[in-house]
Amino acid sequence: MAVLAEQAVHGYLIIQRLAEMEMFLCGSPDPTGVYRVLRSMEEDGLVVSTWDFGDSGPAKRRFELTADGRMCFARWTQTIEQYSRSINDLLAVMKHSAGTRPPG
């Protein structure tokens, strides 16, 4: 959804953008899984797809967030931000504890 929130793109470009993210540095995203999720999101009304018949090459599906998809993305962003704050709080406690206790 984060990739689609920027602009409507082809599935292959979504996979490329995901591969650039730090969480995929140890392995590329599974293309089959990405297309499966896109199909599921389309069934749930979060994404629409259209065929893009370019000047050359095969037709490609172009995916775009719907209004419901954008609302879902906004909620998802808030949830991740809350998780991030919680994790940062926990890390701060852990770092403080590690710095105040003798090793071993």
C-alpha positions in Angstrom: 0.0 0.0 0.0 2.9 2.4 0.7 4.1 2.1 -2.9 0.6 2.5 -4.3 -0.1 5.5 -2.0 2.5 7.5 -4.0 1.1 6.6 -7.5 -0.6 4.0 -9.6 2.0 1.5 -10.8 2.5 -1.8 -12.5 2.9 -4.9 -10.3 6.5 -5.3 -11.4 7.4 -1.8 -10.2 5.8 -2.5 -6.9 8.1 -5.5 -6.5 11.1 -3.4 -7.5 10.2 -0.7 -5.0 9.7 -3.3 -2.2 13.1 -4.9 -3.1 14.8 -1.5 -2.4 13.4 -1.5 1.2 15.7 -2.4 4.0 13.4 -5.2 5.2 14.1 -7.1 1.9 17.9 -6.7 1.9 18.3 -10.4 2.8 16.0 -11.6 0.1 13.7 -10.3 -2.6 9.9 -10.1 -2.2 8.1 -13.1 -3.6 6.4 -11.9 -6.9 3.7 -14.5 -6.6 2.9 -13.4 -3.1 2.8 -9.8 -4.1 0.4 -10.5 -6.9 -1.7 -12.6 -4.6 -1.9 -9.8 -2.1 -2.8 -7.3 -4.8 -5.6 -9.6 -6.0 -6.9 -10.0 -2.5 -6.8 -6.2 -2.0 -8.8 -5.8 -5.2 -11.4 -8.3 -4.0 -11.7 -6.3 -0.8 -12.2 -3.0 -2.7 -8.9 -1.5 -1.6 -7.2 -1.5 -5.0 -8.4 -1.3 -8.6 -6.5 -2.6 -11.6 -6.6 -1.7 -15.2 -4.8 -3.0 -18.2 -2.1 -0.8 -19.7 -1.6 -1.5 -23.4 1.6 0.3 -24.0 3.2 1.0 -27.4 5.4 -2.0 -27.2 5.6 -5.2 -25.2 2.8 -7.1 -23.5 -0.1 -5.5 -21.6 0.5 -4.9 -17.9 -1.8 -4.5 -15.0 -1.7 -1.1 -13.4 -2.8 -0.9 -9.7 -4.2 2.0 -7.9 -5.6 2.5 -4.4 -9.3 3.2 -4.1 -10.8 5.7 -1.6 -11.3 2.8 0.8 -7.7 1.8 0.2 -6.5 5.2 1.1 -8.5 5.2 4.3 -7.1 1.8 5.1 -3.6 3.0 4.4 -4.1 6.0 6.7 -5.3 3.7 9.5 -2.4 1.3 8.9 0.1 4.2 9.0 -1.3 5.4 12.4 -1.0 1.8 13.7 2.6 1.4 12.6 3.4 4.8 14.1 2.0 3.6 17.4 4.0 0.4 17.2 7.1 2.4 16.4 6.6 4.6 19.5 6.1 1.5 21.7 9.2 -0.2 20.3 11.3 3.0 20.8 10.1 3.2 24.4 11.0 -0.4 25.0 14.4 0.1 23.4 15.1 3.1 25.6 14.3 1.1 28.7 16.5 -1.8 27.5 19.4 0.5 26.7 19.1 2.2 30.0 18.9 -1.1 31.8 21.9 -2.5 29.9 23.9 0.7 30.8 23.2 0.6 34.5 23.7 -3.1 35.3 27.1 -4.8 35.4 27.7 -7.4 32.7 27.3 -11.1 33.5 
